[in-house]
């Protein structure tokens, strides 16, 4: 569990530096923590022992979550800047769906589904 904590701390620092805000770093951590908690919750609920295989799966899940979070946050930021230049009162209404669709397509292409 210590390695997961260290990994999440490093991810928080990187996200905060990438987006120049600790607040955004905390927000970006939510989609990174949920899959790991979900995975370990299922392991515990199913009485599956933690071994090298399950640890690798957890690391892969965390990596995919981090990758999707970075893509989403960057795309959201770009869309928000475009939206604010066009219509300052619109704010983020048009930005979130577009960024979400992009991440969904990227995740589906990685998993092999269409």
PDB file as gemmi writes it, atoms N, CA and C in Angstrom:
CRYST1    1.000    1.000    1.000  90.00  90.00  90.00 P 1                      
ATOM      1  N   UNK A   1       0.822  -1.186   0.000  1.00  0.00           N  
ATOM      2  CA  UNK A   1       0.000   0.000   0.000  1.00  0.00           C  
ATOM      3  C   UNK A   1       0.868   1.253   0.000  1.00  0.00           C  
ATOM      4  N   UNK A   2       2.087   1.116   0.520  1.00  0.00           N  
ATOM      5  CA  UNK A   2       2.989   2.258   0.554  1.00  0.00           C  
ATOM      6  C   UNK A   2       3.332   2.716  -0.861  1.00  0.00           C  
ATOM      7  N   UNK A   3       3.524   1.775  -1.789  1.00  0.00           N  
ATOM      8  CA  UNK A   3       3.882   2.138  -3.156  1.00  0.00           C  
ATOM      9  C   UNK A   3       2.737   2.866  -3.860  1.00  0.00           C  
ATOM     10  N   UNK A   4       1.493   2.480  -3.577  1.00  0.00           N  
ATOM     11  CA  UNK A   4       0.343   3.162  -4.169  1.00  0.00           C  
ATOM     12  C   UNK A   4       0.259   4.586  -3.644  1.00  0.00           C  
ATOM     13  N   UNK A   5       0.503   4.774  -2.360  1.00  0.00           N  
ATOM     14  CA  UNK A   5       0.494   6.105  -1.768  1.00  0.00           C  
ATOM     15  C   UNK A   5       1.576   6.981  -2.378  1.00  0.00           C  
ATOM     16  N   UNK A   6       2.769   6.438  -2.529  1.00  0.00           N  
ATOM     17  CA  UNK A   6       3.866   7.201  -3.138  1.00  0.00           C  
ATOM     18  C   UNK A   6       3.525   7.541  -4.587  1.00  0.00           C  
ATOM     19  N   UNK A   7       2.969   6.583  -5.330  1.00  0.00           N  
ATOM     20  CA  UNK A   7       2.591   6.824  -6.724  1.00  0.00           C  
ATOM     21  C   UNK A   7       1.547   7.933  -6.820  1.00  0.00           C  
ATOM     22  N   UNK A   8       0.545   7.900  -5.956  1.00  0.00           N  
ATOM     23  CA  UNK A   8      -0.487   8.939  -5.975  1.00  0.00           C  
ATOM     24  C   UNK A   8       0.081  10.306  -5.594  1.00  0.00           C  
ATOM     25  N   UNK A   9       1.022  10.335  -4.661  1.00  0.00           N  
ATOM     26  CA  UNK A   9       1.658  11.598  -4.285  1.00  0.00           C  
ATOM     27  C   UNK A   9       2.469  12.168  -5.447  1.00  0.00           C  
ATOM     28  N   UNK A  10       3.199  11.315  -6.130  1.00  0.00           N  
ATOM     29  CA  UNK A  10       3.983  11.772  -7.291  1.00  0.00           C  
ATOM     30  C   UNK A  10       3.047  12.259  -8.394  1.00  0.00           C  
ATOM     31  N   UNK A  11       1.960  11.550  -8.621  1.00  0.00           N  
ATOM     32  CA  UNK A  11       0.992  11.959  -9.643  1.00  0.00           C  
ATOM     33  C   UNK A  11       0.399  13.322  -9.285  1.00  0.00           C  
ATOM     34  N   UNK A  12       0.082  13.530  -8.011  1.00  0.00           N  
ATOM     35  CA  UNK A  12      -0.449  14.824  -7.593  1.00  0.00           C  
ATOM     36  C   UNK A  12       0.547  15.944  -7.865  1.00  0.00           C  
ATOM     37  N   UNK A  13       1.806  15.730  -7.534  1.00  0.00           N  
ATOM     38  CA  UNK A  13       2.833  16.758  -7.760  1.00  0.00           C  
ATOM     39  C   UNK A  13       2.968  17.048  -9.255  1.00  0.00           C  
ATOM     40  N   UNK A  14       3.013  16.007 -10.063  1.00  0.00           N  
ATOM     41  CA  UNK A  14       3.153  16.200 -11.510  1.00  0.00           C  
ATOM     42  C   UNK A  14       1.944  16.930 -12.082  1.00  0.00           C  
ATOM     43  N   UNK A  15       0.743  16.527 -11.679  1.00  0.00           N  
ATOM     44  CA  UNK A  15      -0.473  17.198 -12.164  1.00  0.00           C  
ATOM     45  C   UNK A  15      -0.500  18.661 -11.738  1.00  0.00           C  
ATOM     46  N   UNK A  16      -0.107  18.921 -10.509  1.00  0.00           N  
ATOM     47  CA  UNK A  16      -0.090  20.301 -10.020  1.00  0.00           C  
ATOM     48  C   UNK A  16       0.911  21.139 -10.792  1.00  0.00           C  
ATOM     49  N   UNK A  17       2.069  20.577 -11.075  1.00  0.00           N  
ATOM     50  CA  UNK A  17       3.073  21.317 -11.852  1.00  0.00           C  
ATOM     51  C   UNK A  17       2.633  21.485 -13.305  1.00  0.00           C  
ATOM     52  N   UNK A  18       2.023  20.456 -13.866  1.00  0.00           N  
ATOM     53  CA  UNK A  18       1.585  20.508 -15.248  1.00  0.00           C  
ATOM     54  C   UNK A  18       0.525  21.578 -15.462  1.00  0.00           C  
ATOM     55  N   UNK A  19      -0.408  21.683 -14.535  1.00  0.00           N  
ATOM     56  CA  UNK A  19      -1.496  22.634 -14.682  1.00  0.00           C  
ATOM     57  C   UNK A  19      -1.327  23.876 -13.816  1.00  0.00           C  
ATOM     58  N   UNK A  20      -0.172  24.002 -13.166  1.00  0.00           N  
ATOM     59  CA  UNK A  20       0.204  25.198 -12.391  1.00  0.00           C  
ATOM     60  C   UNK A  20      -0.783  25.554 -11.292  1.00  0.00           C  
ATOM     61  N   UNK A  21      -1.377  24.540 -10.673  1.00  0.00           N  
ATOM     62  CA  UNK A  21      -2.341  24.797  -9.610  1.00  0.00           C  
ATOM     63  C   UNK A  21      -2.515  23.551  -8.748  1.00  0.00           C  
ATOM     64  N   UNK A  22      -2.380  23.739  -7.444  1.00  0.00           N  
ATOM     65  CA  UNK A  22      -2.613  22.623  -6.519  1.00  0.00           C  
ATOM     66  C   UNK A  22      -4.097  22.241  -6.508  1.00  0.00           C  
ATOM     67  N   UNK A  23      -4.967  23.227  -6.686  1.00  0.00           N  
ATOM     68  CA  UNK A  23      -6.407  22.955  -6.725  1.00  0.00           C  
ATOM     69  C   UNK A  23      -6.744  22.043  -7.902  1.00  0.00           C  
ATOM     70  N   UNK A  24      -6.199  22.351  -9.069  1.00  0.00           N  
ATOM     71  CA  UNK A  24      -6.429  21.508 -10.235  1.00  0.00           C  
ATOM     72  C   UNK A  24      -5.777  20.138 -10.031  1.00  0.00           C  
ATOM     73  N   UNK A  25      -4.636  20.108  -9.337  1.00  0.00           N  
ATOM     74  CA  UNK A  25      -3.991  18.835  -9.017  1.00  0.00           C  
ATOM     75  C   UNK A  25      -4.890  17.944  -8.183  1.00  0.00           C  
ATOM     76  N   UNK A  26      -5.571  18.524  -7.183  1.00  0.00           N  
ATOM     77  CA  UNK A  26      -6.516  17.748  -6.368  1.00  0.00           C  
ATOM     78  C   UNK A  26      -7.707  17.274  -7.198  1.00  0.00           C  
ATOM     79  N   UNK A  27      -8.231  18.150  -8.041  1.00  0.00           N  
ATOM     80  CA  UNK A  27      -9.366  17.775  -8.886  1.00  0.00           C  
ATOM     81  C   UNK A  27      -8.966  16.644  -9.836  1.00  0.00           C  
ATOM     82  N   UNK A  28      -7.763  16.744 -10.386  1.00  0.00           N  
ATOM     83  CA  UNK A  28      -7.285  15.722 -11.326  1.00  0.00           C  
ATOM     84  C   UNK A  28      -7.018  14.388 -10.624  1.00  0.00           C  
ATOM     85  N   UNK A  29      -6.840  14.391  -9.325  1.00  0.00           N  
ATOM     86  CA  UNK A  29      -6.576  13.144  -8.595  1.00  0.00           C  
ATOM     87  C   UNK A  29      -7.818  12.268  -8.444  1.00  0.00           C  
ATOM     88  N   UNK A  30      -8.999  12.865  -8.451  1.00  0.00           N  
ATOM     89  CA  UNK A  30     -10.223  12.082  -8.244  1.00  0.00           C  
ATOM     90  C   UNK A  30     -10.379  10.950  -9.258  1.00  0.00           C  
ATOM     91  N   UNK A  31     -10.262  11.227 -10.574  1.00  0.00           N  
ATOM     92  CA  UNK A  31     -10.405  10.094 -11.503  1.00  0.00           C  
ATOM     93  C   UNK A  31      -9.232   9.121 -11.466  1.00  0.00           C  
ATOM     94  N   UNK A  32      -8.158   9.475 -10.780  1.00  0.00           N  
ATOM     95  CA  UNK A  32      -7.017   8.570 -10.652  1.00  0.00           C  
ATOM     96  C   UNK A  32      -7.149   7.667  -9.434  1.00  0.00           C  
ATOM     97  N   UNK A  33      -7.803   8.131  -8.414  1.00  0.00           N  
ATOM     98  CA  UNK A  33      -7.960   7.362  -7.183  1.00  0.00           C  
ATOM     99  C   UNK A  33      -9.102   6.350  -7.303  1.00  0.00           C  
ATOM    100  N   UNK A  34     -10.169   6.741  -7.976  1.00  0.00           N  
ATOM    101  CA  UNK A  34     -11.363   5.896  -8.057  1.00  0.00           C  
ATOM    102  C   UNK A  34     -11.082   4.513  -8.656  1.00  0.00           C  
ATOM    103  N   UNK A  35     -10.398   4.384  -9.813  1.00  0.00           N  
ATOM    104  CA  UNK A  35     -10.166   3.033 -10.349  1.00  0.00           C  
ATOM    105  C   UNK A  35      -9.322   2.153  -9.432  1.00  0.00           C  
ATOM    106  N   UNK A  36      -8.347   2.752  -8.770  1.00  0.00           N  
ATOM    107  CA  UNK A  36      -7.490   1.975  -7.872  1.00  0.00           C  
ATOM    108  C   UNK A  36      -8.303   1.498  -6.660  1.00  0.00           C  
ATOM    109  N   UNK A  37      -9.114   2.384  -6.086  1.00  0.00           N  
ATOM    110  CA  UNK A  37      -9.965   1.994  -4.961  1.00  0.00           C  
ATOM    111  C   UNK A  37     -10.969   0.923  -5.387  1.00  0.00           C  
ATOM    112  N   UNK A  38     -11.537   1.079  -6.566  1.00  0.00           N  
ATOM    113  CA  UNK A  38     -12.483   0.112  -7.089  1.00  0.00           C  
ATOM    114  C   UNK A  38     -11.811  -1.253  -7.259  1.00  0.00           C  
ATOM    115  N   UNK A  39     -10.613  -1.257  -7.841  1.00  0.00           N  
ATOM    116  CA  UNK A  39      -9.879  -2.501  -8.069  1.00  0.00           C  
ATOM    117  C   UNK A  39      -9.552  -3.200  -6.751  1.00  0.00           C  
ATOM    118  N   UNK A  40      -8.982  -2.456  -5.802  1.00  0.00           N  
ATOM    119  CA  UNK A  40      -8.631  -3.071  -4.525  1.00  0.00           C  
ATOM    120  C   UNK A  40      -9.873  -3.473  -3.735  1.00  0.00           C  
ATOM    121  N   UNK A  41     -10.963  -2.728  -3.903  1.00  0.00           N  
ATOM    122  CA  UNK A  41     -12.228  -3.105  -3.265  1.00  0.00           C  
ATOM    123  C   UNK A  41     -12.750  -4.433  -3.771  1.00  0.00           C  
ATOM    124  N   UNK A  42     -12.686  -4.624  -5.096  1.00  0.00           N  
ATOM    125  CA  UNK A  42     -13.117  -5.899  -5.677  1.00  0.00           C  
ATOM    126  C   UNK A  42     -12.210  -7.036  -5.209  1.00  0.00           C  
ATOM    127  N   UNK A  43     -10.899  -6.773  -5.128  1.00  0.00           N  
ATOM    128  CA  UNK A  43      -9.982  -7.802  -4.628  1.00  0.00           C  
ATOM    129  C   UNK A  43     -10.357  -8.223  -3.209  1.00  0.00           C  
ATOM    130  N   UNK A  44     -10.583  -7.241  -2.357  1.00  0.00           N  
ATOM    131  CA  UNK A  44     -10.940  -7.544  -0.967  1.00  0.00           C  
ATOM    132  C   UNK A  44     -12.278  -8.229  -0.847  1.00  0.00           C  
ATOM    133  N   UNK A  45     -13.258  -7.760  -1.601  1.00  0.00           N  
ATOM    134  CA  UNK A  45     -14.592  -8.332  -1.550  1.00  0.00           C  
ATOM    135  C   UNK A  45     -14.590  -9.772  -2.056  1.00  0.00           C  
ATOM    136  N   UNK A  46     -13.741 -10.054  -3.046  1.00  0.00           N  
ATOM    137  CA  UNK A  46     -13.677 -11.396  -3.626  1.00  0.00           C  
ATOM    138  C   UNK A  46     -12.684 -12.311  -2.912  1.00  0.00           C  
ATOM    139  N   UNK A  47     -12.041 -11.808  -1.873  1.00  0.00           N  
ATOM    140  CA  UNK A  47     -11.018 -12.553  -1.137  1.00  0.00           C  
ATOM    141  C   UNK A  47      -9.871 -13.029  -2.034  1.00  0.00           C  
ATOM    142  N   UNK A  48      -9.492 -12.198  -2.983  1.00  0.00           N  
ATOM    143  CA  UNK A  48      -8.365 -12.509  -3.861  1.00  0.00           C  
ATOM    144  C   UNK A  48      -7.105 -11.947  -3.208  1.00  0.00           C  
ATOM    145  N   UNK A  49      -6.106 -12.782  -3.109  1.00  0.00           N  
ATOM    146  CA  UNK A  49      -4.850 -12.364  -2.477  1.00  0.00           C  
ATOM    147  C   UNK A  49      -4.083 -11.418  -3.403  1.00  0.00           C  
ATOM    148  N   UNK A  50      -3.424 -10.460  -2.806  1.00  0.00           N  
ATOM    149  CA  UNK A  50      -2.592  -9.525  -3.555  1.00  0.00           C  
ATOM    150  C   UNK A  50      -1.274 -10.218  -3.882  1.00  0.00           C  
ATOM    151  N   UNK A  51      -0.974 -10.329  -5.160  1.00  0.00           N  
ATOM    152  CA  UNK A  51       0.280 -10.945  -5.598  1.00  0.00           C  
ATOM    153  C   UNK A  51       0.867 -10.089  -6.717  1.00  0.00           C  
ATOM    154  N   UNK A  52       1.898 -10.576  -7.362  1.00  0.00           N  
ATOM    155  CA  UNK A  52       2.565  -9.785  -8.392  1.00  0.00           C  
ATOM    156  C   UNK A  52       1.635  -9.486  -9.567  1.00  0.00           C  
ATOM    157  N   UNK A  53       0.807 -10.446  -9.942  1.00  0.00           N  
ATOM    158  CA  UNK A  53      -0.123 -10.247 -11.054  1.00  0.00           C  
ATOM    159  C   UNK A  53      -1.158  -9.177 -10.769  1.00  0.00           C  
ATOM    160  N   UNK A  54      -1.773  -9.242  -9.592  1.00  0.00           N  
ATOM    161  CA  UNK A  54      -2.786  -8.248  -9.246  1.00  0.00           C  
ATOM    162  C   UNK A  54      -2.150  -6.872  -9.035  1.00  0.00           C  
ATOM    163  N   UNK A  55      -0.912  -6.842  -8.566  1.00  0.00           N  
ATOM    164  CA  UNK A  55      -0.214  -5.565  -8.408  1.00  0.00           C  
ATOM    165  C   UNK A  55       0.067  -4.920  -9.754  1.00  0.00           C  
ATOM    166  N   UNK A  56       0.423  -5.739 -10.737  1.00  0.00           N  
ATOM    167  CA  UNK A  56       0.676  -5.210 -12.079  1.00  0.00           C  
ATOM    168  C   UNK A  56      -0.614  -4.668 -12.688  1.00  0.00           C  
ATOM    169  N   UNK A  57      -1.714  -5.366 -12.462  1.00  0.00           N  
ATOM    170  CA  UNK A  57      -3.001  -4.889 -12.974  1.00  0.00           C  
ATOM    171  C   UNK A  57      -3.357  -3.542 -12.343  1.00  0.00           C  
ATOM    172  N   UNK A  58      -3.108  -3.390 -11.052  1.00  0.00           N  
ATOM    173  CA  UNK A  58      -3.369  -2.114 -10.385  1.00  0.00           C  
ATOM    174  C   UNK A  58      -2.506  -1.001 -10.975  1.00  0.00           C  
ATOM    175  N   UNK A  59      -1.241  -1.301 -11.254  1.00  0.00           N  
ATOM    176  CA  UNK A  59      -0.350  -0.296 -11.844  1.00  0.00           C  
ATOM    177  C   UNK A  59      -0.815   0.097 -13.243  1.00  0.00           C  
ATOM    178  N   UNK A  60      -1.284  -0.876 -14.013  1.00  0.00           N  
ATOM    179  CA  UNK A  60      -1.788  -0.584 -15.355  1.00  0.00           C  
ATOM    180  C   UNK A  60      -3.057   0.270 -15.275  1.00  0.00           C  
ATOM    181  N   UNK A  61      -3.957  -0.074 -14.361  1.00  0.00           N  
ATOM    182  CA  UNK A  61      -5.186   0.710 -14.191  1.00  0.00           C  
ATOM    183  C   UNK A  61      -4.860   2.142 -13.799  1.00  0.00           C  
ATOM    184  N   UNK A  62      -3.892   2.320 -12.917  1.00  0.00           N  
ATOM    185  CA  UNK A  62      -3.494   3.665 -12.512  1.00  0.00           C  
ATOM    186  C   UNK A  62      -2.878   4.416 -13.689  1.00  0.00           C  
ATOM    187  N   UNK A  63      -2.061   3.752 -14.468  1.00  0.00           N  
ATOM    188  CA  UNK A  63      -1.446   4.385 -15.633  1.00  0.00           C  
ATOM    189  C   UNK A  63      -2.468   4.834 -16.654  1.00  0.00           C  
ATOM    190  N   UNK A  64      -3.464   3.999 -16.925  1.00  0.00           N  
ATOM    191  CA  UNK A  64      -4.520   4.370 -17.874  1.00  0.00           C  
ATOM    192  C   UNK A  64      -5.328   5.549 -17.333  1.00  0.00           C  
ATOM    193  N   UNK A  65      -5.626   5.528 -16.042  1.00  0.00           N  
ATOM    194  CA  UNK A  65      -6.379   6.631 -15.434  1.00  0.00           C  
ATOM    195  C   UNK A  65      -5.602   7.944 -15.529  1.00  0.00           C  
ATOM    196  N   UNK A  66      -4.310   7.899 -15.252  1.00  0.00           N  
ATOM    197  CA  UNK A  66      -3.485   9.110 -15.330  1.00  0.00           C  
ATOM    198  C   UNK A  66      -3.445   9.620 -16.768  1.00  0.00           C  
ATOM    199  N   UNK A  67      -3.249   8.721 -17.720  1.00  0.00           N  
ATOM    200  CA  UNK A  67      -3.189   9.106 -19.125  1.00  0.00           C  
ATOM    201  C   UNK A  67      -4.494   9.772 -19.555  1.00  0.00           C  
ATOM    202  N   UNK A  68      -5.624   9.161 -19.223  1.00  0.00           N  
ATOM    203  CA  UNK A  68      -6.914   9.748 -19.581  1.00  0.00           C  
ATOM    204  C   UNK A  68      -7.146  11.084 -18.888  1.00  0.00           C  
ATOM    205  N   UNK A  69      -6.723  11.207 -17.649  1.00  0.00           N  
ATOM    206  CA  UNK A  69      -6.887  12.464 -16.925  1.00  0.00           C  
ATOM    207  C   UNK A  69      -6.097  13.577 -17.587  1.00  0.00           C  
ATOM    208  N   UNK A  70      -4.860  13.295 -17.951  1.00  0.00           N  
ATOM    209  CA  UNK A  70      -4.040  14.326 -18.608  1.00  0.00           C  
ATOM    210  C   UNK A  70      -4.672  14.725 -19.934  1.00  0.00           C  
ATOM    211  N   UNK A  71      -5.087  13.747 -20.742  1.00  0.00           N  
ATOM    212  CA  UNK A  71      -5.716  14.080 -22.025  1.00  0.00           C  
ATOM    213  C   UNK A  71      -6.986  14.890 -21.815  1.00  0.00           C  
ATOM    214  N   UNK A  72      -7.808  14.500 -20.850  1.00  0.00           N  
ATOM    215  CA  UNK A  72      -9.048  15.220 -20.587  1.00  0.00           C  
ATOM    216  C   UNK A  72      -8.771  16.650 -20.138  1.00  0.00           C  
ATOM    217  N   UNK A  73      -7.861  16.813 -19.182  1.00  0.00           N  
ATOM    218  CA  UNK A  73      -7.585  18.149 -18.643  1.00  0.00           C  
ATOM    219  C   UNK A  73      -6.990  19.073 -19.701  1.00  0.00           C  
ATOM    220  N   UNK A  74      -6.093  18.555 -20.530  1.00  0.00           N  
ATOM    221  CA  UNK A  74      -5.498  19.379 -21.591  1.00  0.00           C  
ATOM    222  C   UNK A  74      -6.568  19.767 -22.603  1.00  0.00           C  
ATOM    223  N   UNK A  75      -7.370  18.796 -23.026  1.00  0.00           N  
ATOM    224  CA  UNK A  75      -8.427  19.094 -24.001  1.00  0.00           C  
ATOM    225  C   UNK A  75      -9.454  20.048 -23.420  1.00  0.00           C  
ATOM    226  N   UNK A  76      -9.822  19.839 -22.158  1.00  0.00           N  
ATOM    227  CA  UNK A  76     -10.783  20.736 -21.504  1.00  0.00           C  
ATOM    228  C   UNK A  76     -10.238  22.152 -21.462  1.00  0.00           C  
ATOM    229  N   UNK A  77      -8.957  22.299 -21.121  1.00  0.00           N  
ATOM    230  CA  UNK A  77      -8.340  23.616 -21.056  1.00  0.00           C  
ATOM    231  C   UNK A  77      -8.362  24.296 -22.427  1.00  0.00           C  
ATOM    232  N   UNK A  78      -8.018  23.546 -23.483  1.00  0.00           N  
ATOM    233  CA  UNK A  78      -8.042  24.112 -24.840  1.00  0.00           C  
ATOM    234  C   UNK A  78      -9.449  24.535 -25.235  1.00  0.00           C  
ATOM    235  N   UNK A  79     -10.414  23.662 -24.999  1.00  0.00           N  
ATOM    236  CA  UNK A  79     -11.802  23.979 -25.354  1.00  0.00           C  
ATOM    237  C   UNK A  79     -12.317  25.173 -24.552  1.00  0.00           C  
ATOM    238  N   UNK A  80     -11.940  25.247 -23.301  1.00  0.00           N  
ATOM    239  CA  UNK A  80     -12.368  26.362 -22.462  1.00  0.00           C  
ATOM    240  C   UNK A  80     -11.792  27.669 -22.975  1.00  0.00           C  
ATOM    241  N   UNK A  81     -10.521  27.661 -23.385  1.00  0.00           N  
ATOM    242  CA  UNK A  81      -9.909  28.884 -23.918  1.00  0.00           C  
ATOM    243  C   UNK A  81     -10.620  29.334 -25.189  1.00  0.00           C  
ATOM    244  N   UNK A  82     -10.944  28.391 -26.071  1.00  0.00           N  
ATOM    245  CA  UNK A  82     -11.661  28.730 -27.305  1.00  0.00           C  
ATOM    246  C   UNK A  82     -13.038  29.276 -26.967  1.00  0.00           C  
ATOM    247  N   UNK A  83     -13.736  28.627 -26.048  1.00  0.00           N  
ATOM    248  CA  UNK A  83     -15.074  29.056 -25.653  1.00  0.00           C  
ATOM    249  C   UNK A  83     -15.041  30.455 -25.047  1.00  0.00           C  
ATOM    250  N   UNK A  84     -14.065  30.720 -24.206  1.00  0.00           N  
ATOM    251  CA  UNK A  84     -13.980  32.032 -23.561  1.00  0.00           C  
ATOM    252  C   UNK A  84     -13.641  33.127 -24.568  1.00  0.00           C  
ATOM    253  N   UNK A  85     -12.871  32.790 -25.599  1.00  0.00           N  
ATOM    254  CA  UNK A  85     -12.576  33.793 -26.631  1.00  0.00           C  
ATOM    255  C   UNK A  85     -13.818  34.099 -27.454  1.00  0.00           C  
ATOM    256  N   UNK A  86     -14.636  33.092 -27.731  1.00  0.00           N  
ATOM    257  CA  UNK A  86     -15.826  33.289 -28.565  1.00  0.00           C  
ATOM    258  C   UNK A  86     -16.967  33.934 -27.792  1.00  0.00           C  
ATOM    259  N   UNK A  87     -17.273  33.392 -26.622  1.00  0.00           N  
ATOM    260  CA  UNK A  87     -18.405  33.879 -25.828  1.00  0.00           C  
ATOM    261  C   UNK A  87     -18.026  33.819 -24.356  1.00  0.00           C  
ATOM    262  N   UNK A  88     -17.527  34.906 -23.795  1.00  0.00           N  
ATOM    263  CA  UNK A  88     -17.051  34.893 -22.406  1.00  0.00           C  
ATOM    264  C   UNK A  88     -18.087  34.440 -21.378  1.00  0.00           C  
ATOM    265  N   UNK A  89     -19.368  34.605 -21.638  1.00  0.00           N  
ATOM    266  CA  UNK A  89     -20.390  34.212 -20.662  1.00  0.00           C  
ATOM    267  C   UNK A  89     -20.717  32.724 -20.721  1.00  0.00           C  
ATOM    268  N   UNK A  90     -20.297  32.018 -21.764  1.00  0.00           N  
ATOM    269  CA  UNK A  90     -20.629  30.604 -21.915  1.00  0.00           C  
ATOM    270  C   UNK A  90     -19.861  29.721 -20.946  1.00  0.00           C  
ATOM    271  N   UNK A  91     -18.673  30.144 -20.544  1.00  0.00           N  
ATOM    272  CA  UNK A  91     -17.796  29.393 -19.634  1.00  0.00           C  
ATOM    273  C   UNK A  91     -17.544  27.981 -20.128  1.00  0.00           C  
ATOM    274  N   UNK A  92     -17.664  26.980 -19.266  1.00  0.00           N  
ATOM    275  CA  UNK A  92     -17.261  25.622 -19.618  1.00  0.00           C  
ATOM    276  C   UNK A  92     -18.369  24.725 -20.126  1.00  0.00           C  
ATOM    277  N   UNK A  93     -19.547  25.272 -20.437  1.00  0.00           N  
ATOM    278  CA  UNK A  93     -20.668  24.426 -20.864  1.00  0.00           C  
ATOM    279  C   UNK A  93     -20.346  23.611 -22.105  1.00  0.00           C  
ATOM    280  N   UNK A  94     -19.684  24.209 -23.084  1.00  0.00           N  
ATOM    281  CA  UNK A  94     -19.403  23.493 -24.331  1.00  0.00           C  
ATOM    282  C   UNK A  94     -18.106  22.693 -24.246  1.00  0.00           C  
ATOM    283  N   UNK A  95     -17.293  22.944 -23.254  1.00  0.00           N  
ATOM    284  CA  UNK A  95     -15.965  22.333 -23.187  1.00  0.00           C  
ATOM    285  C   UNK A  95     -15.980  20.907 -22.661  1.00  0.00           C  
ATOM    286  N   UNK A  96     -16.700  20.652 -21.605  1.00  0.00           N  
ATOM    287  CA  UNK A  96     -16.659  19.340 -20.959  1.00  0.00           C  
ATOM    288  C   UNK A  96     -17.142  18.205 -21.854  1.00  0.00           C  
ATOM    289  N   UNK A  97     -18.270  18.336 -22.568  1.00  0.00           N  
ATOM    290  CA  UNK A  97     -18.706  17.218 -23.416  1.00  0.00           C  
ATOM    291  C   UNK A  97     -17.698  16.883 -24.521  1.00  0.00           C  
ATOM    292  N   UNK A  98     -17.116  17.898 -25.124  1.00  0.00           N  
ATOM    293  CA  UNK A  98     -16.154  17.658 -26.207  1.00  0.00           C  
ATOM    294  C   UNK A  98     -14.915  16.944 -25.690  1.00  0.00           C  
ATOM    295  N   UNK A  99     -14.405  17.366 -24.556  1.00  0.00           N  
ATOM    296  CA  UNK A  99     -13.226  16.725 -23.974  1.00  0.00           C  
ATOM    297  C   UNK A  99     -13.555  15.313 -23.526  1.00  0.00           C  
ATOM    298  N   UNK A 100     -14.739  15.096 -23.003  1.00  0.00           N  
ATOM    299  CA  UNK A 100     -15.150  13.766 -22.563  1.00  0.00           C  
ATOM    300  C   UNK A 100     -15.274  12.784 -23.718  1.00  0.00           C  
ATOM    301  N   UNK A 101     -15.837  13.256 -24.835  1.00  0.00           N  
ATOM    302  CA  UNK A 101     -15.955  12.381 -26.016  1.00  0.00           C  
ATOM    303  C   UNK A 101     -14.576  11.966 -26.509  1.00  0.00           C  
ATOM    304  N   UNK A 102     -13.638  12.895 -26.501  1.00  0.00           N  
ATOM    305  CA  UNK A 102     -12.277  12.595 -26.953  1.00  0.00           C  
ATOM    306  C   UNK A 102     -11.650  11.504 -26.089  1.00  0.00           C  
ATOM    307  N   UNK A 103     -11.783  11.599 -24.776  1.00  0.00           N  
ATOM    308  CA  UNK A 103     -11.201  10.597 -23.874  1.00  0.00           C  
ATOM    309  C   UNK A 103     -11.897   9.253 -24.012  1.00  0.00           C  
ATOM    310  N   UNK A 104     -13.209   9.266 -24.238  1.00  0.00           N  
ATOM    311  CA  UNK A 104     -13.942   8.020 -24.400  1.00  0.00           C  
ATOM    312  C   UNK A 104     -13.474   7.286 -25.649  1.00  0.00           C  
ATOM    313  N   UNK A 105     -13.308   8.016 -26.752  1.00  0.00           N  
ATOM    314  CA  UNK A 105     -12.821   7.387 -27.988  1.00  0.00           C  
ATOM    315  C   UNK A 105     -11.421   6.823 -27.781  1.00  0.00           C  
ATOM    316  N   UNK A 106     -10.563   7.552 -27.095  1.00  0.00           N  
ATOM    317  CA  UNK A 106      -9.182   7.105 -26.870  1.00  0.00           C  
ATOM    318  C   UNK A 106      -9.172   5.836 -26.016  1.00  0.00           C  
ATOM    319  N   UNK A 107      -9.974   5.787 -24.980  1.00  0.00           N  
ATOM    320  CA  UNK A 107     -10.028   4.604 -24.107  1.00  0.00           C  
ATOM    321  C   UNK A 107     -10.572   3.387 -24.851  1.00  0.00           C  
ATOM    322  N   UNK A 108     -11.607   3.609 -25.646  1.00  0.00           N  
ATOM    323  CA  UNK A 108     -12.204   2.501 -26.395  1.00  0.00           C  
ATOM    324  C   UNK A 108     -11.218   1.954 -27.419  1.00  0.00           C  
ATOM    325  N   UNK A 109     -10.429   2.831 -28.028  1.00  0.00           N  
ATOM    326  CA  UNK A 109      -9.463   2.331 -29.019  1.00  0.00           C  
ATOM    327  C   UNK A 109      -8.361   1.520 -28.362  1.00  0.00           C  
ATOM    328  N   UNK A 110      -7.998   1.851 -27.130  1.00  0.00           N  
ATOM    329  CA  UNK A 110      -6.985   1.090 -26.414  1.00  0.00           C  
ATOM    330  C   UNK A 110      -7.488  -0.268 -25.978  1.00  0.00           C  
ATOM    331  N   UNK A 111      -8.769  -0.338 -25.665  1.00  0.00           N  
ATOM    332  CA  UNK A 111      -9.310  -1.603 -25.169  1.00  0.00           C  
ATOM    333  C   UNK A 111      -9.684  -2.553 -26.303  1.00  0.00           C  
ATOM    334  N   UNK A 112      -9.686  -2.060 -27.524  1.00  0.00           N  
ATOM    335  CA  UNK A 112      -9.982  -2.911 -28.661  1.00  0.00           C  
ATOM    336  C   UNK A 112     -11.447  -2.964 -29.035  1.00  0.00           C  
ATOM    337  N   UNK A 113     -12.301  -2.236 -28.308  1.00  0.00           N  
ATOM    338  CA  UNK A 113     -13.714  -2.214 -28.670  1.00  0.00           C  
ATOM    339  C   UNK A 113     -13.951  -1.072 -29.639  1.00  0.00           C  
ATOM    340  N   UNK A 114     -15.053  -1.129 -30.363  1.00  0.00           N  
ATOM    341  CA  UNK A 114     -15.319  -0.075 -31.330  1.00  0.00           C  
ATOM    342  C   UNK A 114     -16.566   0.693 -31.002  1.00  0.00           C  
TER     343      UNK A 114                                                      
END                                                                             
